[in-house]
Amino acid sequence: MNNKVMSAVIIDDEPGAIRALEADLLAYDDIVVADTQTSVGKARRSIMRHQPDIIFVDVEMPGTSGIELMKEMRPLMGSNMHVVFYTAYDKYLIDALRASAFDYLLKPYTTEELRAIIERVRDDRRSGRGVAQPQTPDVVSGDRFAVQTVDRLMLLRRREILFFRYDESRCWVIVLTSMEEHRLRRTTKAKEILAMSSTFVKVSSNCILNIDYLASVEYTTLRCVLFPPFNNLEIMASRRHYSEIKEALKLL
């Protein structure tokens, strides 16, 4: 048991979901639920009044989403306030990360998943860091990436990503090592892809390659030769981006 008691506020438009989470939090001696709210308007006042250590907020709230509520309240919240978004829909993961979520809980959650979040809050408080800095929008942890396509949210490891190509419809397509292709949202920019990993390198204006799979670059043709079984793919570098490839290879 920790000596320092943490207060929590639960915001969800479903009373049943509030009761379930409140009951699960009873297992933690160092957490006291200070308030629960089912409306955004009352939630604003509750947060200002209680200044809780943890806010559990459902993403899909009537009128204003939980994400928009937290964006609005963030400047008014203390540095030790931890926001945990929870929802039945994983499509909100990226938006939650961009809204500086401390963590993200997918309904229906398991007791182990809830415990992991509580432990992370405890560790953060013990370290004296305050709220952890939000992760970059498309990075979940380590070498795992959350990638939004036009029809789904994909959680991928770096080794599963072969390259990205910019197609005739003017959007990026991710090509996996399984040779599956998934079209990314039209708003996805090259700089966002490049920011995901130092091994993602722009080899031409329409191709970003995971250079973990790059075996060599032919001098005369600038053809990128990949390791088997991908060595038959035709990926051409441009003179303009050749220096970027050489620089990236020096870092590996």
trRosetta pair geometry for C-beta under 8 A, 3 or more apart (Angstrom, degrees):
i j d omega theta_ij theta_ji phi_ij phi_ji
1 29 4.6 -27 -128 70 111 143
1 30 6.2 154 -166 -45 72 100
2 5 7.9 160 97 -74 94 37
2 29 7.6 165 38 83 66 95
2 30 4.2 19 58 -84 100 158
2 122 6.2 -154 -57 -136 152 116
3 30 7.8 28 50 -111 11 117
4 30 6.6 48 84 -159 53 121
4 125 6.8 -150 93 144 145 139
5 30 5.4 -151 -114 -159 50 62
5 31 7.4 171 -164 -79 71 17
5 32 5.8 25 173 -6 117 111
6 30 5.8 51 12 141 88 88
6 31 5.2 -23 71 -104 94 67
6 32 7.3 171 85 24 43 70
6 52 7.9 70 167 -179 77 79
6 53 3.9 -96 -159 66 94 151
6 54 6.0 56 152 -8 123 105
6 121 7.0 83 -144 138 172 130
6 125 7.4 -126 -83 -57 124 163
7 31 7.8 134 -109 -158 14 59
7 32 5.5 -33 -108 72 63 90
7 33 7.8 103 -164 -133 63 13
7 34 4.3 29 -171 -36 113 124
7 50 6.1 -141 139 169 141 110
7 51 8.0 71 72 90 134 57
7 52 4.5 -120 108 -132 95 78
7 53 5.4 121 49 8 62 90
7 54 7.5 -172 96 31 43 74
8 25 6.4 -114 53 -152 157 157
8 31 5.6 21 -16 -172 124 103
8 32 7.0 171 20 83 82 39
8 33 5.1 -45 74 -106 98 58
8 34 6.5 163 61 9 38 82
8 52 5.5 91 -126 -174 18 134
8 53 6.8 -52 -71 61 59 81
8 54 4.4 -20 -109 72 89 101
8 55 7.3 167 -158 -87 65 28
8 56 6.5 27 -178 -5 113 100
9 33 7.5 116 -97 -161 28 69
9 34 5.8 -43 -73 63 77 98
9 35 5.0 -2 -122 65 92 88
9 36 7.1 172 -164 -87 60 37
9 37 7.1 8 178 6 104 102
9 43 7.6 131 150 -149 127 81
9 46 5.6 145 -147 136 141 118
9 47 6.3 -151 64 -87 165 66
9 50 5.8 139 -63 74 122 145
9 52 4.3 -161 -9 -15 97 155
9 54 7.6 180 28 94 59 57
9 55 5.2 -13 65 -116 95 75
9 56 7.3 -165 93 32 48 68
10 18 5.2 136 120 -136 132 86
10 21 5.6 154 -126 92 142 132
10 22 6.3 -105 -1 -65 158 88
10 33 6.4 -15 -10 -145 109 116
10 35 7.7 -159 33 102 65 51
10 36 4.5 -11 65 -116 99 87
10 37 7.5 170 90 27 55 59
10 56 4.7 -10 -115 67 72 110
10 57 7.9 176 -161 -77 40 44
11 36 7.6 180 -77 -160 36 55
11 37 5.1 -10 -113 67 77 94
11 38 7.8 168 -159 -90 56 21
11 40 7.8 69 -173 -101 127 51
11 43 4.5 52 -120 -122 129 134
11 46 7.8 168 -81 68 103 138
11 55 6.8 7 3 -176 112 96
11 56 6.9 176 27 92 66 58
11 57 4.3 3 61 -117 114 78
11 58 6.4 -131 107 18 71 77
11 61 7.2 -20 147 -87 104 138
11 66 6.6 147 102 -118 119 107
11 69 7.5 -128 135 107 159 160
12 15 7.9 165 98 -73 99 22
12 17 4.7 -110 151 90 153 119
12 18 5.0 -173 56 -62 117 86
12 21 7.5 126 -9 14 148 139
12 36 7.7 -35 33 -167 87 98
12 38 6.6 -31 89 -112 48 65
12 56 7.6 -23 -39 120 107 96
12 57 7.5 180 -62 -152 66 36
12 58 4.1 93 -114 -22 77 126
12 61 7.8 -131 -134 -91 31 93
13 38 5.1 89 -126 -170 44 81
13 39 7.3 71 -104 -79 86 45
13 58 6.5 -110 11 68 75 146
13 60 7.6 -85 27 109 122 72
13 61 5.5 144 -33 -131 115 66
13 62 5.7 107 -105 -7 156 94
14 17 4.0 65 88 7 112 111
14 18 6.9 175 93 -12 60 82
14 38 7.7 167 12 -130 16 104
14 58 7.3 111 19 -75 94 165
15 18 5.4 -54 -151 34 38 115
15 19 6.3 38 154 -21 70 103
15 38 6.3 -28 -68 -84 76 135
16 19 5.7 -52 -148 34 33 110
16 20 6.4 32 154 -20 64 106
17 20 5.7 -53 -148 35 33 112
17 21 6.4 26 157 -12 66 107
17 58 6.9 67 111 -76 151 132
17 107 7.3 -35 -133 -113 122 147
18 21 6.2 -62 -149 41 28 104
18 22 5.9 29 156 -20 66 112
18 36 4.8 97 -167 -167 132 137
18 38 7.2 -83 -35 -76 145 89
19 22 5.7 -57 -143 39 28 113
19 23 6.2 30 157 -21 64 107
20 23 5.9 -56 -151 34 27 110
20 24 6.5 25 153 -17 63 107
21 24 5.6 -54 -148 37 34 111
21 25 6.3 34 154 -21 67 106
21 56 6.1 -166 167 124 153 162
21 86 7.7 144 -94 67 141 160
22 25 5.8 -56 -150 34 30 111
22 26 7.3 48 147 -36 59 92
22 33 5.3 -13 -131 -50 92 170
22 36 6.6 -47 -69 -69 129 139
23 26 5.8 -37 -165 5 38 118
24 27 6.3 -37 179 7 48 112
24 111 6.8 -156 -148 -111 114 81
24 114 5.9 -24 150 150 135 175
25 28 5.8 -54 -169 32 60 108
25 31 5.2 -98 -177 109 103 132
25 33 5.9 107 90 -52 146 108
27 111 7.7 31 29 -151 168 114
28 31 4.2 35 98 19 121 113
28 118 5.8 -135 -96 -154 151 154
30 122 7.6 78 86 -100 147 111
31 54 7.2 -22 -134 30 114 138
31 118 7.0 -79 -45 -133 141 120
33 36 6.6 10 168 -50 122 95
34 50 4.5 137 123 -150 146 142
34 52 5.7 -158 31 -94 133 108
35 46 4.7 -152 110 -157 150 123
35 49 7.8 65 -24 78 158 116
35 50 5.6 -152 6 -38 123 153
35 52 7.7 -129 35 -59 94 129
37 42 4.6 -167 -147 103 125 105
37 43 4.3 178 94 -79 146 74
37 46 5.2 -152 -39 -5 137 154
38 42 7.6 26 50 56 53 130
39 42 4.8 75 69 19 98 102
39 43 6.5 -157 94 -15 47 90
39 61 7.9 122 -147 -173 31 114
39 62 7.5 -42 -125 58 71 107
40 43 5.3 -56 -145 33 31 118
40 44 6.7 40 157 -27 65 95
40 61 5.4 117 -62 140 102 139
40 62 7.4 -138 -12 72 108 66
40 63 5.7 -125 19 77 137 119
40 64 4.7 107 -138 54 169 109
40 69 5.5 -139 -142 -93 105 128
41 44 6.2 -49 -161 21 30 110
41 45 7.3 17 149 -6 60 104
42 45 5.8 -57 -155 40 42 109
42 46 6.1 45 148 -25 71 108
43 46 5.4 -55 -144 36 33 115
43 47 6.3 35 158 -22 67 103
43 57 7.5 90 -167 -118 146 110
43 69 6.5 7 99 -169 135 147
44 47 6.1 -57 -153 32 27 108
44 48 6.6 19 154 -12 62 109
44 69 7.3 -130 -72 -156 85 102
44 72 7.8 -43 -108 107 113 124
44 73 6.6 -158 -124 -85 76 116
45 48 5.9 -60 -150 41 32 109
45 49 6.0 28 155 -19 68 112
46 49 5.8 -59 -143 39 28 109
46 50 5.9 -4 171 7 68 115
47 50 6.7 -68 -131 50 20 88
47 51 7.3 71 171 -83 55 36
47 52 7.0 -80 -129 15 63 96
47 55 6.6 11 -110 -99 109 136
47 73 5.7 7 109 -157 160 147
47 76 7.7 94 118 101 116 113
47 77 6.9 -51 168 -94 120 100
48 51 7.3 7 -167 -59 22 74
48 76 6.6 -32 -96 147 92 131
51 77 7.6 153 -136 -145 74 65
51 78 5.7 59 -165 -8 110 124
51 81 7.0 -106 -172 -79 65 119
52 55 5.7 126 75 -67 123 74
52 81 6.6 86 82 -131 60 96
53 80 6.2 -42 -130 134 76 99
53 81 6.6 -148 -147 -114 25 51
53 82 6.4 12 153 19 64 97
53 121 7.4 102 143 178 106 126
53 125 7.5 7 -164 -86 128 135
54 81 7.7 170 -81 -163 20 59
54 82 4.9 -22 -107 69 68 101
54 84 6.4 6 -171 0 99 113
54 121 6.0 -11 -84 -130 119 157
55 70 7.6 164 99 -103 142 108
55 81 6.5 26 -11 177 108 102
55 82 7.1 180 23 87 68 49
55 83 5.0 -16 64 -112 106 66
55 84 6.9 176 86 28 52 69
56 84 5.1 -22 -105 74 65 106
56 86 6.0 -5 -169 8 93 121
56 105 7.6 -21 -140 33 101 139
57 61 7.7 -45 179 -41 93 130
57 66 4.1 158 143 -158 107 123
57 69 6.7 -145 -171 77 148 129
57 70 6.4 172 60 -55 160 114
57 83 6.6 -25 17 -160 117 93
57 84 7.3 146 21 77 67 53
57 85 5.9 -39 74 -108 83 59
57 86 7.4 146 72 25 34 73
58 61 5.9 126 86 -61 97 85
58 66 5.3 -179 89 -49 42 143
58 85 7.7 80 -146 -162 14 67
58 86 6.2 -49 -99 77 56 73
58 87 6.0 110 -160 -86 67 76
59 65 5.9 -4 174 -174 64 102
59 66 4.6 -107 -114 41 28 117
59 67 5.9 21 -141 -30 85 94
59 85 5.4 53 -67 -172 92 113
59 86 7.5 -149 -18 80 85 26
59 87 3.9 -22 18 -66 115 140
59 89 7.1 -106 67 56 139 100
59 92 4.6 54 -155 154 164 172
59 95 7.9 99 -145 86 126 120
59 96 6.8 -75 -95 -75 120 110
60 65 6.5 -35 -107 -129 34 87
60 66 7.2 -27 3 -3 21 102
60 87 6.1 106 -3 -132 91 116
60 89 7.2 71 -35 20 124 125
61 64 6.2 -11 90 82 112 58
61 65 5.8 138 39 -138 84 29
61 66 5.2 113 -11 -51 115 74
61 69 6.8 16 44 -23 149 135
64 68 4.9 -118 -174 85 91 124
64 69 5.4 112 125 -61 117 86
64 72 7.8 -16 179 -4 145 142
65 68 4.7 95 56 8 81 99
65 69 6.9 -138 98 -6 44 87
66 69 5.4 -51 -147 34 35 117
66 70 6.4 30 157 -16 66 104
66 85 6.1 142 113 -128 131 94
66 87 7.7 -162 35 -64 139 113
67 70 6.0 -58 -151 37 29 106
67 71 6.5 32 151 -20 64 105
67 85 6.9 20 -77 -109 79 141
67 92 6.8 -150 -46 -169 133 115
67 95 5.2 -5 -136 139 163 111
67 96 6.1 -110 -99 -90 110 58
67 99 4.8 -159 -158 -40 86 161
68 71 5.6 -51 -147 34 35 114
68 72 6.4 35 153 -19 65 106
69 72 5.8 -60 -155 36 29 111
69 73 6.1 11 156 -8 67 114
70 73 5.7 -60 -134 47 33 103
70 74 6.0 58 160 -53 66 92
70 83 5.4 86 -138 -147 139 155
70 85 7.7 -92 -12 -73 154 102
70 99 5.3 86 89 160 118 124
70 100 7.4 -152 142 64 118 88
70 101 7.5 54 124 -83 165 73
71 74 6.0 -30 -146 -3 25 119
71 99 5.3 -87 -64 -135 89 101
73 76 5.4 -77 -164 51 59 106
73 77 5.6 62 142 -40 90 109
74 77 5.7 -59 -141 25 31 115
74 99 7.7 -157 -54 -180 135 77
74 100 6.2 86 -121 54 140 139
77 81 4.4 -91 172 48 115 152
78 81 5.0 115 62 -24 77 102
79 130 4.2 -26 145 -155 104 138
79 131 6.0 -137 177 9 58 97
80 125 7.0 65 -155 -110 109 89
80 130 5.4 -97 -82 -133 61 74
80 131 6.7 179 -122 -38 20 81
81 131 6.6 -19 66 -62 50 127
82 102 4.1 -25 -161 -3 83 170
82 103 7.4 20 171 8 107 96
82 121 5.1 -153 49 -119 175 107
82 124 7.1 121 -87 75 131 149
82 131 5.9 173 -91 -110 64 92
83 99 7.7 -87 110 120 150 99
83 100 7.0 76 44 107 132 78
83 101 5.4 -104 101 -130 101 57
83 102 5.3 138 53 3 55 92
83 131 7.9 29 8 -137 81 134
84 101 6.9 83 -120 -170 27 98
84 102 6.0 -53 -68 66 66 98
84 103 4.7 -10 -116 69 89 93
84 104 7.1 -173 -161 -79 66 22
84 105 5.8 34 168 -8 110 111
84 117 5.9 65 -119 -174 140 141
85 92 7.0 -124 149 121 141 123
85 96 4.3 -120 38 -134 156 129
85 99 7.7 82 -51 71 137 126
85 101 5.0 -60 -2 -119 107 138
85 103 7.8 -162 31 97 64 48
85 104 5.3 -10 65 -117 94 73
85 105 7.2 -177 93 29 46 71
86 104 7.3 150 -86 -170 52 47
86 105 3.8 -21 -102 73 104 100
86 106 7.1 -150 -149 -69 72 15
86 107 6.0 91 164 -43 96 92
86 109 6.9 -59 -145 -33 125 132
87 90 7.9 172 89 -67 101 32
87 92 5.6 32 55 41 157 140
87 106 6.9 -32 71 -124 59 54
87 107 6.2 -102 136 11 18 104
88 106 7.3 82 -131 -173 26 69
88 107 4.3 -54 -80 73 68 109
88 108 7.7 15 -111 -37 89 54
89 92 5.7 79 97 -5 96 101
90 93 5.4 3 -176 -33 70 114
90 106 5.8 -1 -79 -115 90 130
90 153 5.3 -136 123 59 99 140
91 152 7.9 -108 -96 -150 92 38
91 153 5.5 -175 -107 -26 49 120
92 95 5.2 -64 -164 50 67 112
92 96 5.5 72 138 -32 88 104
93 96 5.7 -61 -151 34 28 112
93 97 6.5 25 156 -17 65 105
93 104 5.9 78 -128 178 78 165
93 140 7.9 -15 166 -96 132 106
93 146 5.5 -119 113 -162 132 155
93 153 5.8 115 30 -169 121 157
94 97 5.8 -54 -151 35 33 110
94 98 6.4 31 152 -17 66 106
94 137 5.7 46 -163 -180 92 90
94 138 6.8 4 -121 -91 112 60
94 146 5.9 -169 -73 117 88 125
94 148 5.6 -59 -14 -44 154 124
94 153 7.1 -162 -19 -125 102 119
95 98 5.6 -56 -148 38 33 112
95 99 6.3 27 153 -16 66 109
96 99 5.7 -61 -149 40 31 107
96 101 4.3 8 162 -22 89 147
96 104 5.2 106 113 -99 151 118
97 100 7.9 52 175 -67 34 17
97 101 5.9 -70 -89 36 35 104
97 104 7.4 -47 -60 -44 78 135
97 134 6.0 133 -180 -173 67 108
97 135 5.8 -52 -159 63 119 90
97 137 5.7 141 101 -132 119 48
97 146 7.6 152 -8 51 149 145
98 134 7.4 103 -123 161 16 149
98 137 5.2 21 -75 -109 93 102
99 134 8.0 173 79 -111 29 151
100 131 7.6 52 166 144 109 136
100 134 4.3 -106 -117 -53 58 131
101 104 5.6 62 130 -64 149 86
101 134 6.9 86 42 -117 50 105
102 120 7.6 160 155 118 102 120
102 121 7.1 62 144 -90 144 87
102 124 7.7 -82 -157 -15 124 172
102 131 5.9 -103 -88 -151 110 95
102 132 6.1 108 -138 40 80 97
103 117 4.8 163 118 -130 165 105
103 120 6.3 120 -68 77 136 146
103 121 7.9 -86 -6 -54 133 91
105 109 4.9 -21 -180 -77 102 146
105 113 6.3 129 -136 138 89 116
105 114 6.8 45 -130 -91 136 69
105 117 6.3 -40 -72 -49 112 155
106 109 6.2 132 71 -81 50 83
106 113 7.7 -75 43 176 76 160
109 113 4.6 -123 -169 79 99 131
109 114 5.6 105 129 -50 131 90
110 113 4.7 100 54 2 77 100
110 114 7.2 -145 94 -1 44 84
111 114 5.7 -54 -150 40 36 110
111 115 6.1 40 151 -23 67 107
112 115 5.6 -53 -145 36 31 114
112 116 6.4 37 154 -25 64 102
113 116 5.8 -49 -151 29 31 114
113 117 6.9 30 152 -17 61 102
114 117 5.8 -56 -156 34 35 110
114 118 6.5 33 150 -17 68 106
115 118 5.7 -54 -147 38 34 111
115 119 6.2 35 154 -20 67 106
116 119 5.8 -54 -148 36 30 112
116 120 6.5 32 152 -22 63 105
117 120 5.6 -54 -151 33 33 112
117 121 6.6 33 151 -18 65 102
118 121 5.7 -52 -152 34 34 111
118 122 6.4 36 150 -20 65 105
119 122 5.5 -52 -148 36 34 114
119 123 6.2 35 154 -20 67 105
120 123 5.7 -51 -145 36 31 111
120 124 6.3 34 154 -22 63 107
121 124 5.7 -57 -149 35 30 113
121 125 6.4 26 155 -17 65 107
122 125 5.9 -60 -150 37 29 108
122 126 6.2 27 155 -18 66 108
123 126 5.7 -56 -146 37 30 111
123 127 6.3 29 157 -21 65 109
124 127 5.9 -57 -149 34 28 110
124 129 5.8 -84 -162 57 74 106
124 130 7.4 -51 164 99 102 14
124 131 7.2 35 167 -118 141 28
124 132 5.8 -94 -118 -41 130 96
125 128 7.7 38 174 -69 34 35
129 132 6.6 41 114 -86 132 61
135 139 5.3 -123 163 84 114 91
135 140 7.1 90 112 -132 161 18
135 141 7.5 -84 -109 -75 158 59
136 139 4.7 48 64 21 96 113
136 195 6.2 -148 -176 141 147 114
136 196 7.5 -170 110 -104 134 50
137 192 7.2 -39 66 -152 126 110
138 145 5.6 15 149 -163 90 95
138 146 5.7 -144 -157 68 55 71
138 147 6.3 47 -159 -89 114 58
138 148 7.9 -110 -111 1 100 85
138 192 6.6 98 -11 168 137 97
138 195 7.6 112 41 87 113 97
138 196 5.3 -52 93 -97 121 106
139 144 7.6 112 -164 85 61 58
139 145 5.9 -46 -106 -111 53 70
139 146 7.4 -154 -74 20 3 82
139 196 6.1 163 -67 -142 94 70
140 144 4.6 -47 61 104 111 105
140 145 6.6 170 5 -121 89 14
140 146 5.0 99 -51 -30 104 99
140 155 6.5 5 -13 -136 156 101
141 144 5.5 16 59 46 64 111
143 157 5.6 48 114 -159 99 77
143 158 4.2 -73 -179 -4 110 114
143 159 7.4 50 139 -14 138 80
143 197 7.3 50 -138 -104 80 129
144 155 6.1 5 -178 -178 110 91
144 156 7.0 158 -155 83 62 34
144 157 5.7 -40 -97 -94 66 62
144 158 7.9 -102 -74 -25 25 73
145 155 7.3 167 82 -152 43 47
145 156 5.2 -22 61 65 92 86
145 157 7.6 145 15 -108 81 14
145 158 7.0 95 -15 -73 113 65
145 161 7.4 7 37 -35 140 142
145 196 5.6 30 -117 -164 134 127
145 197 7.6 -79 -65 -34 130 111
146 153 6.1 -8 -170 -178 96 103
146 154 7.4 152 -157 80 46 46
146 155 5.7 -19 -99 -99 67 71
147 153 7.4 151 76 -163 42 54
147 154 4.7 -23 64 65 94 98
147 155 7.9 170 20 -85 75 23
147 156 5.9 -3 6 14 121 119
147 174 6.3 31 165 -40 154 164
147 182 7.7 107 118 95 124 135
147 184 7.0 -78 176 -107 100 104
148 153 5.7 -25 -101 -107 68 72
148 154 7.8 180 -84 21 19 76
148 184 6.9 82 90 -151 64 80
148 185 5.6 -4 114 -14 107 118
148 188 7.5 -176 72 -71 93 118
149 152 5.4 11 54 53 107 71
149 153 7.7 -172 22 -88 74 23
149 154 6.1 47 -12 -10 110 114
149 174 7.3 -101 -89 25 105 117
149 182 4.3 -64 -110 162 146 113
149 183 6.1 100 -164 74 95 49
149 184 5.7 -85 -115 -101 57 44
149 185 7.2 164 -169 -36 19 69
150 182 7.9 -168 21 175 79 79
150 183 5.0 0 -5 92 120 101
150 184 7.2 124 -36 164 75 11
150 185 6.0 141 -84 -86 63 58
152 182 7.8 -73 52 -153 103 134
154 174 8.0 -151 62 72 151 152
154 182 6.7 88 -27 102 152 172
156 160 4.8 -128 -167 73 98 127
156 161 5.9 89 141 -51 138 100
156 176 7.4 -131 -134 -109 136 112
157 160 4.9 96 61 -2 76 105
157 161 7.9 -154 95 -8 44 87
158 161 6.0 -65 -160 31 40 108
158 197 5.7 113 -119 -97 123 163
158 199 6.6 79 -177 57 130 135
158 210 6.9 155 176 -141 82 131
158 212 7.2 97 140 -6 108 151
159 177 7.1 -19 148 -19 65 147
159 212 6.9 -87 -108 106 68 156
160 176 5.4 -18 161 -151 83 102
160 177 5.6 -117 -152 16 42 106
160 178 7.5 -5 -160 -10 89 95
161 164 7.8 -6 -178 -47 111 85
161 174 6.4 -59 -134 -168 99 109
161 175 7.9 97 -163 77 60 50
161 176 6.3 -60 -104 -114 41 62
161 177 7.4 -16 15 -26 6 86
161 200 7.7 -23 118 -88 135 108
161 210 5.3 134 104 -53 87 143
162 175 5.0 -60 66 106 109 91
162 176 6.1 103 1 177 97 15
162 177 5.0 139 -56 -75 103 59
162 179 7.8 12 5 -83 153 49
162 209 7.9 -39 152 -147 58 67
162 210 5.9 -127 -162 30 19 118
162 213 6.1 -12 -141 13 73 165
162 226 7.9 22 -162 -142 103 157
162 230 6.6 178 -145 -114 128 153
163 175 5.3 1 63 54 72 112
163 207 6.0 -3 172 -167 129 92
163 208 6.3 163 -166 85 75 51
163 209 4.6 -23 -111 -110 110 58
163 210 6.1 -132 -76 6 56 77
163 213 8.0 -104 -47 57 91 133
163 235 6.7 176 -61 -112 173 145
164 172 5.1 2 178 -173 115 112
164 173 6.7 157 -159 76 64 44
164 174 5.4 -30 -102 -101 83 59
164 175 7.0 -179 -91 14 29 80
164 184 7.7 2 -144 -13 117 135
164 193 5.5 -65 16 -160 168 155
164 200 7.5 32 6 -155 117 116
164 207 7.1 153 83 -155 57 44
164 208 4.2 3 53 54 106 103
165 172 7.2 152 79 -152 30 63
165 173 5.3 -19 63 57 81 98
165 175 6.5 36 -1 -19 102 120
165 206 5.9 32 -165 151 72 86
165 207 5.3 -10 -107 -101 74 74
165 208 7.9 -155 -70 26 35 66
166 170 7.4 5 180 -139 95 35
166 171 7.4 -169 -146 101 67 16
166 172 5.6 -39 -93 -94 67 65
166 173 7.7 166 -95 13 18 78
166 190 7.6 -35 -66 -76 126 107
166 205 7.2 -69 43 131 142 67
166 206 3.9 -115 52 -141 100 75
166 207 7.3 -114 11 -53 82 40
167 170 7.6 -83 81 -20 60 20
167 171 6.6 -17 47 62 91 62
167 172 7.8 135 5 -123 80 18
167 173 5.4 43 -22 -13 120 123
167 183 7.8 -67 27 -115 136 99
167 206 7.8 113 -64 -168 28 117
169 183 7.7 -7 72 -139 138 133
170 186 7.2 40 105 -144 86 97
171 183 6.0 56 106 -171 126 98
171 184 6.1 -159 164 71 101 75
171 185 7.3 -123 -155 127 128 21
171 186 4.7 -80 -94 -107 121 61
171 188 7.0 77 -162 47 86 99
172 183 7.8 140 91 -158 45 55
172 184 4.5 -5 79 40 92 127
172 188 5.3 -89 35 97 121 122
172 190 7.3 153 -74 -82 134 63
172 193 6.5 -153 -168 -52 167 143
172 208 7.8 -1 -142 18 126 121
173 181 5.4 7 171 -172 118 104
173 182 6.9 158 -161 77 70 34
173 183 5.2 -37 -105 -101 83 58
173 184 6.8 -158 -92 3 27 82
174 181 7.1 160 80 -152 48 53
174 182 5.1 -14 56 61 97 90
174 184 6.1 86 -22 -48 96 103
175 179 6.9 -11 -173 -139 93 41
175 180 7.6 165 -152 82 48 43
175 181 5.4 -16 -101 -100 71 81
176 179 6.8 -70 75 0 71 13
176 180 4.7 5 39 54 120 88
176 181 7.6 -153 11 -74 79 35
176 182 7.6 43 -24 2 106 103
177 213 7.9 -178 -100 -83 104 145
177 230 7.6 -85 -136 -60 77 128
184 188 4.2 -34 138 21 128 157
185 188 5.2 118 66 -26 75 97
188 192 5.9 -117 -161 66 72 135
188 193 6.9 67 166 -48 109 98
189 192 4.8 101 62 -1 79 101
189 193 7.5 -146 99 -2 46 84
190 193 5.7 -57 -155 36 39 110
190 194 6.2 35 151 -18 71 108
190 202 6.4 44 -179 -90 126 130
190 208 6.5 167 -148 -57 90 131
191 194 5.6 -53 -142 40 34 113
191 195 6.3 40 155 -27 64 106
192 195 5.8 -52 -148 30 30 114
192 196 7.4 46 149 -38 57 94
193 196 5.9 -43 -167 5 37 117
193 200 5.9 -129 147 155 84 148
193 208 5.4 114 121 84 135 171
194 200 5.5 -155 -119 104 44 107
194 201 7.6 68 -127 -106 95 28
194 202 6.4 -36 -85 -34 123 101
194 208 6.6 -125 -72 -137 78 135
196 200 5.9 42 64 10 97 149
197 200 4.8 98 67 -6 89 99
197 210 7.6 19 86 -122 137 89
198 248 7.0 171 164 -142 81 95
198 251 6.4 -93 160 116 132 144
199 210 5.5 34 131 -157 104 70
199 211 5.4 -141 -167 47 74 80
199 212 5.1 18 -171 -34 142 93
199 248 7.5 119 -125 180 37 121
199 252 7.5 77 -102 -92 89 119
200 208 5.4 24 178 163 94 112
200 209 7.4 166 -149 80 51 31
200 210 5.9 -28 -92 -92 65 63
200 211 7.8 180 -94 0 15 83
201 208 6.8 169 81 -158 26 69
201 209 5.8 -28 64 62 80 81
201 211 5.1 20 17 -31 124 123
201 241 7.9 141 154 170 90 114
201 244 5.9 167 -170 135 104 103
201 245 5.9 118 141 -101 143 61
201 248 4.5 -72 -90 -37 142 170
202 205 7.8 35 178 -99 114 24
202 207 7.3 130 -155 89 57 52
202 208 5.1 -37 -92 -101 62 79
202 209 8.0 131 -115 15 15 73
202 241 5.4 -112 115 -139 83 140
202 244 6.2 0 65 108 81 157
203 207 5.2 -38 59 97 95 106
203 208 7.3 151 9 -116 76 25
203 209 4.9 22 -14 2 127 120
203 224 5.9 -6 -170 -55 161 143
203 235 6.8 53 88 157 150 107
203 236 7.8 169 131 108 113 33
203 237 4.3 -86 178 -108 98 83
203 238 7.1 133 146 13 56 72
203 241 5.4 151 -165 112 24 135
203 244 7.7 -149 -96 81 42 110
203 245 5.9 51 -112 -74 84 118
204 207 4.7 41 47 35 96 99
204 236 6.3 47 -53 96 147 72
204 237 5.9 -167 -53 -145 91 34
204 238 4.2 111 -118 -18 81 104
204 240 7.9 93 -131 58 54 100
204 241 5.8 -145 -80 29 32 141
205 238 6.6 33 -14 -15 79 156
205 240 7.7 32 -50 67 91 138
205 241 7.7 -168 -47 -32 53 130
207 235 6.0 163 -178 -154 160 99
207 236 7.9 127 20 59 151 55
209 213 7.3 -119 176 61 97 99
209 214 6.3 78 138 -63 133 114
209 224 6.3 -112 -96 172 168 166
209 235 6.4 100 -89 168 129 150
210 213 5.6 58 92 10 91 104
211 214 4.2 -31 -150 8 69 127
211 245 7.1 159 -103 -144 138 80
211 248 5.8 120 23 124 163 132
211 249 6.8 -118 163 -78 145 76
211 252 7.2 -132 109 -47 116 151
213 226 4.8 6 145 -152 98 106
213 227 5.5 -120 -161 28 64 96
213 230 5.9 11 175 55 129 148
214 217 7.3 0 -177 -51 118 87
214 224 5.9 -63 -127 -168 100 105
214 225 7.6 92 -162 73 62 50
214 226 6.2 -60 -102 -106 39 65
214 227 7.7 15 57 -18 5 84
214 245 7.7 -152 -175 -158 167 110
214 249 7.7 -96 92 -89 133 108
215 225 4.9 -63 66 108 105 90
215 226 5.9 112 0 -169 96 15
215 227 4.9 133 -59 -66 109 65
215 231 7.1 -3 14 -103 144 100
216 224 8.0 170 90 -155 41 45
216 225 4.7 1 59 53 83 115
217 222 6.2 -6 179 -149 102 52
217 223 7.2 169 -155 79 55 39
217 224 5.7 -22 -104 -102 80 60
217 225 7.2 -167 -83 16 28 80
217 237 5.9 -4 -142 6 125 144
217 242 7.3 152 154 -138 155 93
217 245 6.3 81 -51 134 156 152
218 221 4.7 14 96 49 127 92
218 222 6.5 -98 73 -39 75 10
218 223 4.6 19 26 46 121 87
218 225 6.6 87 -35 -26 92 109
219 222 7.7 -6 -178 -67 15 55
221 236 7.2 -90 151 -126 88 100
222 236 5.9 69 101 -168 92 77
222 237 4.3 -113 169 64 105 89
222 238 7.0 106 142 -84 154 11
222 239 7.0 -109 -74 -65 158 59
222 242 6.4 -88 -129 -88 121 117
223 234 7.1 -63 -140 -147 109 63
223 235 7.2 109 -164 74 64 53
223 236 5.7 -44 -103 -102 57 69
223 237 7.6 -172 -97 12 8 81
224 235 4.2 -43 56 95 115 104
224 236 6.9 -166 3 -96 86 15
224 237 5.6 103 -50 -36 100 96
225 231 6.0 19 -172 -143 82 84
226 230 3.9 -42 106 101 137 107
226 231 5.5 -145 73 -85 69 47
226 233 5.9 16 19 44 131 114
226 235 7.1 62 -34 26 111 130
227 230 6.4 46 71 45 53 96
227 231 6.7 -62 156 -61 12 94
228 231 5.0 -32 -78 -10 62 116
230 233 5.2 -18 177 -1 81 122
237 241 6.0 -129 -169 82 89 100
237 242 5.5 100 140 -88 129 76
237 245 6.0 -35 -131 -33 147 151
238 241 4.9 69 60 20 91 96
238 242 7.0 -128 93 -35 43 80
239 242 5.6 -32 -145 -5 34 121
241 244 4.9 -46 -168 33 71 119
241 245 6.5 76 136 -25 81 94
242 245 5.6 -51 -156 30 39 113
242 246 6.6 36 150 -16 68 103
243 246 5.7 -52 -149 37 37 111
243 247 6.2 38 153 -20 67 106
244 247 5.7 -53 -146 37 32 112
244 248 6.3 32 155 -20 65 106
245 248 5.9 -57 -149 36 29 110
245 249 6.4 28 154 -20 64 107
246 249 5.8 -56 -148 35 31 111
246 250 6.8 37 153 -25 63 102
247 250 5.8 -52 -157 26 33 114
247 251 7.2 28 149 -18 62 104
248 251 5.8 -59 -160 31 38 111
248 252 7.0 34 149 -24 68 106
249 252 5.8 -55 -151 27 40 112
